[in-house]
Amino acid sequence: MVNILSYLENSAKAFPQKIAFADDETEITFSGLKNAAMAIASRILELTNSERNVPVVVLLKKSVNCITAFMGITYAADFYTPLDSTSPQARLLKIKDTLRPRLIITTKELLPAAQSLGFCEEQIILIEDAVSHSIDSGKIEAALSGKIDTDPLYILFTSGSTGTPKGVTICHRSVIDYIEWVCNTFHFDENTRFGNQAPFYFDNSILDIYSTLKTGATTYIIPEKLFIFPVKLIEYLNEKKINTIFWVPSALIYAANSKILSKQIPQYLTKILFCGEVMPNKQLNIWRRALPDALYANLYGPTEITDVCAYYMVDREMSDDEPLPIGFPCANTDIIVLNEKNEAVKGSEIGELCVRGTSLSLGYYNNPEKTRDAFVQNPLNPYYPELIYRTGDLVKYNERHELIYLCRRDFQIKHMGHRIEIGEIETAALSLPNMENGCIVYDEQANKIVLFYQSETLDDAAVLVGMRDLLPKYMLPNRLIKLDRMPMNANGKIDRVTLKESLKK
């Protein structure tokens, strides 16, 4: 298997009339998806003169149309990049400058936005028209005949430290490797009903999309607005009989803090997976008490290694103040933990998590310098070329030889002569009774540990009293700031950049 389209082809044959994807306005079957995608591909091939591996951007609101566009681009032997339609124009222009896309797929509604990015009429494909374009099977077959599994499938743009987004380039082989593992590990099949939370420009969505294509499952694209109305969210999960979710922890935390699970539960939910940031055991325990028979799994991995490289099936009781392991490497993935001397760590020594294997990205698109910085020769192997990806995440092994995530390498601070992982402070804060959410930011100018927190009943004094029982004095926050609600970034994670900027005001 060299192309993810094999998944769609097989499911369209096995389950032609089964709903593959549905949003709040429309739905599409597997055969309908295949036909619409091939129509889009035929239009693309007309405009590109059948050239392969052309970058095509997708500017659409999150919907079934996005999946159709992605598959159309793939049938045209090209690769796609989803654009966030709510992103500032300046960011979208930076992405366009890096990617230099040949075409853009959009809607009549977003046509002015596409034009404002500098796309001319010959570069714009309106999806409303393209899905009814005549299908040229011969041209599609010819284009795909030269594809190999290391050709790019998609590019997702992450934030860059210099202000320029970095385009993480993922090939077919990496996605196939990931999807084979995740479907086998969690036993996804045609009876799986995914409740999608992740935006399509965020790598968590890869699990929902491609697991559905492989197994003949159904993915329901949950309206974003429901995540701030827990009662309606649970009603939606029950109405659609959703049995599997893969959400960022913030979405699970919000539902747990709302106390909805003590009144109403998702009746069909049997598999709860999460990834993207630290999941506090306090809120996870609320879910586990509400749905004690469900499978819970903590998945870990940056975009650069195709979403996930480690996982932990929650298999034992854990106290609220205990860190949740990220567990063990996925199949066909090797994790190396290196200390500051580029040696493998011993015992519980802290080191940087590095990854080798098929899951590795091809690098950052049109950015060789950043690629060389992150994708380096394995220092433990001097004998032949072998790249590893340095994640920048600090981890250690516990007594069960499970990996424990500590913090980002740049989140490790030196305070009052002590080297401190701010993740440990956050874990302590989040374990306090009535603490809803929290985030630590280090104020370098003032040399202060700052805790931003969210709670209906706690005040600064109560938080400090509670944390004194959990942390040494030098790790206690020097400043506490109570918020009505934590700011979230586009991926649903706590927006640390905004919090840090607020300290300068």
LINTAGI-V817843 format. One record per backbone hydrogen bond with DSSP energy under -1.0 kcal/mol. CO is the residue of the C=O (numbers start at 1). NH is the residue of the N-H. E is the energy in kcal/mol with one decimal. If there is no record, write none. Layout:
# LINTAGI-V817843
co->{CO & CO}
nh->{NH & NH}
e->{E & E}
This chain:
# LINTAGI-V817843
co->{3 & 4 & 5 & 6 & 7 & 8 & 9 & 10 & 11 & 15 & 16 & 18 & 20 & 21 & 22 & 26 & 28 & 28 & 29 & 30 & 31 & 32 & 33 & 34 & 35 & 36 & 37 & 38 & 39 & 40 & 41 & 42 & 43 & 44 & 45 & 48 & 54 & 55 & 56 & 57 & 58 & 64 & 65 & 66 & 67 & 68 & 69 & 70 & 71 & 72 & 73 & 74 & 77 & 79 & 80 & 81 & 84 & 88 & 89 & 90 & 91 & 92 & 93 & 94 & 95 & 96 & 103 & 104 & 105 & 106 & 110 & 111 & 112 & 114 & 115 & 120 & 121 & 123 & 125 & 126 & 126 & 127 & 129 & 130 & 136 & 137 & 138 & 139 & 140 & 141 & 144 & 148 & 149 & 151 & 153 & 154 & 156 & 158 & 160 & 166 & 167 & 168 & 169 & 170 & 170 & 171 & 172 & 173 & 174 & 175 & 176 & 177 & 178 & 179 & 180 & 181 & 182 & 183 & 189 & 192 & 193 & 193 & 194 & 196 & 199 & 202 & 203 & 205 & 206 & 207 & 208 & 209 & 210 & 211 & 212 & 218 & 219 & 220 & 223 & 224 & 225 & 226 & 229 & 230 & 231 & 232 & 233 & 234 & 235 & 236 & 237 & 243 & 243 & 244 & 245 & 247 & 248 & 248 & 249 & 250 & 251 & 252 & 253 & 254 & 256 & 259 & 260 & 260 & 270 & 271 & 272 & 273 & 274 & 280 & 281 & 283 & 284 & 285 & 286 & 287 & 291 & 295 & 296 & 297 & 298 & 300 & 300 & 302 & 303 & 304 & 306 & 309 & 310 & 311 & 312 & 319 & 327 & 328 & 330 & 334 & 336 & 337 & 338 & 339 & 343 & 346 & 351 & 352 & 353 & 354 & 355 & 356 & 357 & 363 & 364 & 367 & 368 & 369 & 370 & 371 & 374 & 376 & 378 & 386 & 388 & 389 & 392 & 393 & 394 & 394 & 395 & 396 & 398 & 402 & 403 & 403 & 404 & 407 & 408 & 411 & 413 & 415 & 418 & 420 & 421 & 422 & 423 & 424 & 425 & 426 & 427 & 429 & 432 & 437 & 439 & 441 & 442 & 443 & 443 & 448 & 449 & 449 & 450 & 451 & 452 & 453 & 454 & 454 & 459 & 460 & 461 & 462 & 463 & 464 & 467 & 467 & 472 & 473 & 479 & 481 & 487 & 489 & 493 & 494 & 495 & 496 & 497 & 498 & 501}
nh->{6 & 7 & 9 & 10 & 11 & 12 & 13 & 14 & 15 & 18 & 31 & 30 & 219 & 28 & 221 & 23 & 20 & 21 & 33 & 34 & 35 & 36 & 37 & 38 & 39 & 40 & 41 & 42 & 43 & 44 & 45 & 46 & 47 & 48 & 50 & 51 & 79 & 102 & 81 & 105 & 83 & 68 & 69 & 70 & 71 & 72 & 73 & 74 & 75 & 76 & 78 & 77 & 53 & 56 & 155 & 58 & 87 & 92 & 93 & 94 & 95 & 96 & 97 & 98 & 99 & 100 & 57 & 125 & 59 & 127 & 114 & 115 & 116 & 119 & 118 & 123 & 124 & 104 & 106 & 129 & 130 & 131 & 132 & 133 & 140 & 141 & 142 & 143 & 144 & 145 & 147 & 151 & 173 & 172 & 80 & 170 & 168 & 166 & 163 & 158 & 365 & 156 & 362 & 153 & 154 & 175 & 176 & 177 & 178 & 179 & 180 & 181 & 182 & 183 & 184 & 185 & 186 & 188 & 192 & 218 & 243 & 244 & 220 & 222 & 202 & 205 & 206 & 209 & 210 & 211 & 212 & 213 & 214 & 215 & 216 & 194 & 22 & 196 & 226 & 227 & 228 & 229 & 233 & 234 & 235 & 236 & 237 & 238 & 239 & 240 & 242 & 270 & 271 & 195 & 273 & 275 & 251 & 252 & 253 & 254 & 255 & 256 & 257 & 258 & 259 & 262 & 263 & 264 & 295 & 245 & 297 & 247 & 299 & 284 & 285 & 287 & 288 & 289 & 290 & 291 & 294 & 272 & 314 & 274 & 312 & 309 & 310 & 305 & 306 & 361 & 308 & 330 & 300 & 328 & 298 & 322 & 403 & 311 & 333 & 356 & 354 & 345 & 352 & 342 & 339 & 349 & 395 & 338 & 391 & 336 & 389 & 334 & 360 & 169 & 367 & 371 & 372 & 373 & 374 & 375 & 390 & 388 & 381 & 378 & 376 & 355 & 409 & 353 & 406 & 407 & 351 & 404 & 401 & 398 & 326 & 327 & 396 & 394 & 411 & 422 & 420 & 418 & 415 & 413 & 424 & 426 & 427 & 428 & 429 & 430 & 431 & 432 & 435 & 454 & 452 & 450 & 444 & 447 & 448 & 443 & 478 & 479 & 441 & 481 & 439 & 483 & 436 & 437 & 463 & 464 & 465 & 466 & 467 & 468 & 470 & 471 & 475 & 476 & 451 & 453 & 495 & 492 & 489 & 496 & 499 & 500 & 501 & 502 & 504}
e->{-2.0 & -1.6 & -2.9 & -2.4 & -2.3 & -2.8 & -1.4 & -2.5 & -3.3 & -1.3 & -2.0 & -1.5 & -2.7 & -2.4 & -3.4 & -2.9 & -2.9 & -1.5 & -2.6 & -2.2 & -2.4 & -2.5 & -2.5 & -2.3 & -1.8 & -2.1 & -2.6 & -2.0 & -1.6 & -2.4 & -2.8 & -1.4 & -1.6 & -1.9 & -1.7 & -1.2 & -1.8 & -2.3 & -1.6 & -2.5 & -3.0 & -2.0 & -2.5 & -2.7 & -2.5 & -2.2 & -2.5 & -1.9 & -2.7 & -1.2 & -2.2 & -1.8 & -3.2 & -2.3 & -2.3 & -2.5 & -1.9 & -1.8 & -2.5 & -1.6 & -2.2 & -2.4 & -2.3 & -1.9 & -2.9 & -2.9 & -2.2 & -2.9 & -2.8 & -2.9 & -2.0 & -2.5 & -2.1 & -1.4 & -1.7 & -1.8 & -1.0 & -2.6 & -2.5 & -1.0 & -2.4 & -1.9 & -1.2 & -1.7 & -2.0 & -2.8 & -2.2 & -2.1 & -2.5 & -1.4 & -1.7 & -1.9 & -3.1 & -1.8 & -1.8 & -2.5 & -3.1 & -2.4 & -1.8 & -2.7 & -3.2 & -1.9 & -3.1 & -3.3 & -1.6 & -1.5 & -2.7 & -2.4 & -2.1 & -3.0 & -2.5 & -1.6 & -2.9 & -2.3 & -1.7 & -2.9 & -2.1 & -1.3 & -2.0 & -2.0 & -1.4 & -1.8 & -2.9 & -1.6 & -1.6 & -1.9 & -1.7 & -2.5 & -2.3 & -1.8 & -1.6 & -1.8 & -2.0 & -2.3 & -1.9 & -2.5 & -2.0 & -2.4 & -1.7 & -1.6 & -1.4 & -1.7 & -2.3 & -2.5 & -2.1 & -2.2 & -2.4 & -2.2 & -2.6 & -2.4 & -2.3 & -2.3 & -1.9 & -1.9 & -2.9 & -1.3 & -1.3 & -1.1 & -3.3 & -2.3 & -1.6 & -2.4 & -3.0 & -1.4 & -1.3 & -1.2 & -1.7 & -3.1 & -3.1 & -2.2 & -1.9 & -1.9 & -3.1 & -2.0 & -2.9 & -1.7 & -2.6 & -2.1 & -1.8 & -2.9 & -1.3 & -3.2 & -2.5 & -1.8 & -1.8 & -3.0 & -1.9 & -1.9 & -1.8 & -2.8 & -1.8 & -2.1 & -2.7 & -2.5 & -2.7 & -1.7 & -2.4 & -2.4 & -1.4 & -2.4 & -2.9 & -2.3 & -3.0 & -2.1 & -2.9 & -2.0 & -2.8 & -2.3 & -1.9 & -2.9 & -2.5 & -2.3 & -1.5 & -2.5 & -1.6 & -1.9 & -2.4 & -1.5 & -1.6 & -2.8 & -2.4 & -2.9 & -1.9 & -2.8 & -2.0 & -1.9 & -4.3 & -2.8 & -2.8 & -1.2 & -2.3 & -3.0 & -2.1 & -2.3 & -2.7 & -1.4 & -1.5 & -3.5 & -1.8 & -1.1 & -3.1 & -2.1 & -3.0 & -2.7 & -1.5 & -2.3 & -2.3 & -1.7 & -2.4 & -2.9 & -1.0 & -1.3 & -1.9 & -2.5 & -2.9 & -2.6 & -1.0 & -1.2 & -1.8 & -2.9 & -2.1 & -1.7 & -2.6 & -2.9 & -2.5 & -3.0 & -2.5 & -1.4 & -2.3 & -2.4 & -2.3 & -2.2 & -2.3 & -1.8 & -1.6 & -2.0 & -1.7 & -1.4 & -2.7 & -2.3 & -2.9 & -2.0 & -2.9 & -1.4 & -1.7 & -2.6 & -2.4 & -1.8 & -1.5}
